[in-house]
């Protein structure tokens, strides 16, 4: 399942906005990225899509379920009403009588959500037929086969800072297939829920096999019989919980220096992970590490819950929205983020926003939109462009401090005009502010020296 198009009518700062999403035409990737200044409307677009998808989620959960309404504050100033249209393409295929696969004839589903201001006559009317029909299809699927897959729909807002890492279970939860939709479009990352789910699955896993700690303690007993040791490890691996294995593998793909994610009971209940061979409490990790682990772990957990029959639940279908995907991440992680998302979750469609030039210049086959003052413009591929070019050309941001930029420009102009005295004065001013090994300053000094030699030779 994928969103083909999102259309906003009088939503936020947008009057009428139609946005096709990837994959699109020759754009075969499944990632759409929005860039723009703060206040440009990037988050409004993601929230509008999450609002639309909430009606499908609610009607999968209940035949008469109601999703989130459009908040009145979202209606464009001066407009009596607003509406959000979404077009969905459903990839699910069925079997013909002779066993060949065929696509369902009616693959496209559309619906509209409308909202009027109080005491105002609406210009738009809601139509939930598409959401109802598509939800009926999925309910029929799981009614006939309780292990049928469901599509993930999740929105991760900027309010996803991981602060609360619980030390004990405060309340009982269910972890059924439909629980994969629990707060998936309204809350973002809930590390408490992830911890509780992980602990319950690990308890079940340990009942049918050996914990890694116990396995480590037994290793020394098999020094003289490596064949028996290999068989023991193989048998233990076969008892591993498939859902936990999917979550662990997703986290390790993103963070290869990490391994052995587990729940420890002593000296107190906590989640532990090995980083470069050193065992750490997850609470000891940096904010970026915790945030990335919680984000990837949550996507993988939901896919695992919603795809009980898949050998690899990470192959599940889904639509994932992430606001400011680069938040808290080291530039090295920003460079590989989109590639790792698509490699780890290949059947998920991603809609992202970012402020980072590294996110959009280091990924192939990404549909990128620039949100300007008056329009939303698709950009040509930025793959391979250096970050400074993206900052300057796309994000309208100087590649260095603006005041320093002006001074260096004045210095280069003075050298070009053979104004040696002014050039030396500007160099002295810059040397007082910049490190001695500043590259641009060093280049300017070399140009000045060449200019002085040329002047001396001409005289």
CORFENLIN-V47349 format. One record per residue. N is the residue number from 1. SS is DSSP state (~ for helix, > for strand, _ for the rest). Layout:
BEGIN
n->N ss->SS
n->N ss->SS
END
This chain:
BEGIN
n->1 ss->_
n->2 ss->>
n->3 ss->>
n->4 ss->>
n->5 ss->>
n->6 ss->>
n->7 ss->>
n->8 ss->>
n->9 ss->>
n->10 ss->>
n->11 ss->>
n->12 ss->_
n->13 ss->_
n->14 ss->>
n->15 ss->>
n->16 ss->>
n->17 ss->>
n->18 ss->>
n->19 ss->>
n->20 ss->>
n->21 ss->_
n->22 ss->_
n->23 ss->_
n->24 ss->>
n->25 ss->_
n->26 ss->_
n->27 ss->>
n->28 ss->_
n->29 ss->_
n->30 ss->_
n->31 ss->>
n->32 ss->>
n->33 ss->>
n->34 ss->>
n->35 ss->>
n->36 ss->>
n->37 ss->_
n->38 ss->_
n->39 ss->_
n->40 ss->_
n->41 ss->_
n->42 ss->~
n->43 ss->~
n->44 ss->~
n->45 ss->~
n->46 ss->~
n->47 ss->~
n->48 ss->~
n->49 ss->~
n->50 ss->~
n->51 ss->~
n->52 ss->~
n->53 ss->~
n->54 ss->~
n->55 ss->~
n->56 ss->~
n->57 ss->~
n->58 ss->~
n->59 ss->~
n->60 ss->~
n->61 ss->~
n->62 ss->_
n->63 ss->_
n->64 ss->_
n->65 ss->_
n->66 ss->_
n->67 ss->_
n->68 ss->_
n->69 ss->_
n->70 ss->_
n->71 ss->_
n->72 ss->~
n->73 ss->~
n->74 ss->~
n->75 ss->>
n->76 ss->_
n->77 ss->_
n->78 ss->_
n->79 ss->_
n->80 ss->_
n->81 ss->>
n->82 ss->>
n->83 ss->>
n->84 ss->>
n->85 ss->>
n->86 ss->>
n->87 ss->>
n->88 ss->>
n->89 ss->>
n->90 ss->_
n->91 ss->_
n->92 ss->_
n->93 ss->>
n->94 ss->>
n->95 ss->>
n->96 ss->_
n->97 ss->_
n->98 ss->_
n->99 ss->_
n->100 ss->_
n->101 ss->>
n->102 ss->>
n->103 ss->>
n->104 ss->_
n->105 ss->_
n->106 ss->_
n->107 ss->_
n->108 ss->>
n->109 ss->>
n->110 ss->>
n->111 ss->>
n->112 ss->>
n->113 ss->>
n->114 ss->>
n->115 ss->>
n->116 ss->>
n->117 ss->_
n->118 ss->_
n->119 ss->_
n->120 ss->_
n->121 ss->_
n->122 ss->_
n->123 ss->_
n->124 ss->_
n->125 ss->_
n->126 ss->_
n->127 ss->>
n->128 ss->_
n->129 ss->~
n->130 ss->~
n->131 ss->~
n->132 ss->~
n->133 ss->~
n->134 ss->~
n->135 ss->~
n->136 ss->~
n->137 ss->~
n->138 ss->~
n->139 ss->~
n->140 ss->~
n->141 ss->~
n->142 ss->~
n->143 ss->~
n->144 ss->~
n->145 ss->_
n->146 ss->_
n->147 ss->_
n->148 ss->_
n->149 ss->_
n->150 ss->_
n->151 ss->_
n->152 ss->>
n->153 ss->>
n->154 ss->>
n->155 ss->>
n->156 ss->>
n->157 ss->_
n->158 ss->_
n->159 ss->_
n->160 ss->_
n->161 ss->_
n->162 ss->_
n->163 ss->_
n->164 ss->_
n->165 ss->_
n->166 ss->_
n->167 ss->_
n->168 ss->_
n->169 ss->_
n->170 ss->_
n->171 ss->_
n->172 ss->_
n->173 ss->_
n->174 ss->_
n->175 ss->_
n->176 ss->_
n->177 ss->~
n->178 ss->~
n->179 ss->~
n->180 ss->~
n->181 ss->~
n->182 ss->_
n->183 ss->_
n->184 ss->_
n->185 ss->_
n->186 ss->_
n->187 ss->_
n->188 ss->_
n->189 ss->_
n->190 ss->_
n->191 ss->~
n->192 ss->~
n->193 ss->~
n->194 ss->~
n->195 ss->~
n->196 ss->~
n->197 ss->~
n->198 ss->~
n->199 ss->~
n->200 ss->~
n->201 ss->~
n->202 ss->~
n->203 ss->~
n->204 ss->~
n->205 ss->~
n->206 ss->~
n->207 ss->~
n->208 ss->_
n->209 ss->_
n->210 ss->_
n->211 ss->_
n->212 ss->~
n->213 ss->~
n->214 ss->~
n->215 ss->~
n->216 ss->~
n->217 ss->~
n->218 ss->~
n->219 ss->~
n->220 ss->~
n->221 ss->~
n->222 ss->~
n->223 ss->_
n->224 ss->_
n->225 ss->_
n->226 ss->~
n->227 ss->~
n->228 ss->~
n->229 ss->~
n->230 ss->~
n->231 ss->~
n->232 ss->~
n->233 ss->~
n->234 ss->~
n->235 ss->~
n->236 ss->~
n->237 ss->~
n->238 ss->~
n->239 ss->_
n->240 ss->_
n->241 ss->_
n->242 ss->~
n->243 ss->~
n->244 ss->~
n->245 ss->~
n->246 ss->~
n->247 ss->~
n->248 ss->~
n->249 ss->~
n->250 ss->~
n->251 ss->~
n->252 ss->~
n->253 ss->~
n->254 ss->~
n->255 ss->_
n->256 ss->_
n->257 ss->_
n->258 ss->>
n->259 ss->>
n->260 ss->>
n->261 ss->>
n->262 ss->>
n->263 ss->>
n->264 ss->>
n->265 ss->_
n->266 ss->_
n->267 ss->_
n->268 ss->_
n->269 ss->_
n->270 ss->>
n->271 ss->>
n->272 ss->>
n->273 ss->>
n->274 ss->>
n->275 ss->>
n->276 ss->_
n->277 ss->_
n->278 ss->>
n->279 ss->>
n->280 ss->>
n->281 ss->>
n->282 ss->~
n->283 ss->~
n->284 ss->~
n->285 ss->_
n->286 ss->_
n->287 ss->~
n->288 ss->~
n->289 ss->~
n->290 ss->~
n->291 ss->~
n->292 ss->~
n->293 ss->~
n->294 ss->~
n->295 ss->~
n->296 ss->~
n->297 ss->~
n->298 ss->~
n->299 ss->~
n->300 ss->~
n->301 ss->~
n->302 ss->~
n->303 ss->~
n->304 ss->~
n->305 ss->~
n->306 ss->~
n->307 ss->_
n->308 ss->_
n->309 ss->_
n->310 ss->_
n->311 ss->_
n->312 ss->_
n->313 ss->~
n->314 ss->~
n->315 ss->~
n->316 ss->_
n->317 ss->_
n->318 ss->>
n->319 ss->>
n->320 ss->>
n->321 ss->>
n->322 ss->>
n->323 ss->_
n->324 ss->_
n->325 ss->_
n->326 ss->_
n->327 ss->_
n->328 ss->_
n->329 ss->_
n->330 ss->_
n->331 ss->~
n->332 ss->~
n->333 ss->~
n->334 ss->~
n->335 ss->~
n->336 ss->~
n->337 ss->~
n->338 ss->~
n->339 ss->~
n->340 ss->~
n->341 ss->~
n->342 ss->~
n->343 ss->~
n->344 ss->~
n->345 ss->_
n->346 ss->_
n->347 ss->_
n->348 ss->>
n->349 ss->>
n->350 ss->>
n->351 ss->>
n->352 ss->>
n->353 ss->>
n->354 ss->_
n->355 ss->_
n->356 ss->_
n->357 ss->~
n->358 ss->~
n->359 ss->~
n->360 ss->~
n->361 ss->~
n->362 ss->_
n->363 ss->_
n->364 ss->_
n->365 ss->_
n->366 ss->_
n->367 ss->>
n->368 ss->>
n->369 ss->>
n->370 ss->>
n->371 ss->>
n->372 ss->_
n->373 ss->_
n->374 ss->_
n->375 ss->_
n->376 ss->>
n->377 ss->>
n->378 ss->>
n->379 ss->_
n->380 ss->_
n->381 ss->_
n->382 ss->_
n->383 ss->_
n->384 ss->_
n->385 ss->_
n->386 ss->_
n->387 ss->~
n->388 ss->~
n->389 ss->~
n->390 ss->~
n->391 ss->~
n->392 ss->~
n->393 ss->~
n->394 ss->_
n->395 ss->_
n->396 ss->_
n->397 ss->_
n->398 ss->_
n->399 ss->_
n->400 ss->_
n->401 ss->_
n->402 ss->~
n->403 ss->~
n->404 ss->~
n->405 ss->~
n->406 ss->~
n->407 ss->~
n->408 ss->~
n->409 ss->~
n->410 ss->~
n->411 ss->~
n->412 ss->~
n->413 ss->~
n->414 ss->~
n->415 ss->~
n->416 ss->~
n->417 ss->_
n->418 ss->_
n->419 ss->_
n->420 ss->~
n->421 ss->~
n->422 ss->~
n->423 ss->~
n->424 ss->~
n->425 ss->~
n->426 ss->~
n->427 ss->~
n->428 ss->~
n->429 ss->~
n->430 ss->~
n->431 ss->~
n->432 ss->~
n->433 ss->~
n->434 ss->_
n->435 ss->_
n->436 ss->_
n->437 ss->_
n->438 ss->_
n->439 ss->~
n->440 ss->~
n->441 ss->~
n->442 ss->~
n->443 ss->~
n->444 ss->~
n->445 ss->~
n->446 ss->~
n->447 ss->~
n->448 ss->~
n->449 ss->~
n->450 ss->~
n->451 ss->~
n->452 ss->~
n->453 ss->~
n->454 ss->~
n->455 ss->~
n->456 ss->~
n->457 ss->~
n->458 ss->~
n->459 ss->_
END
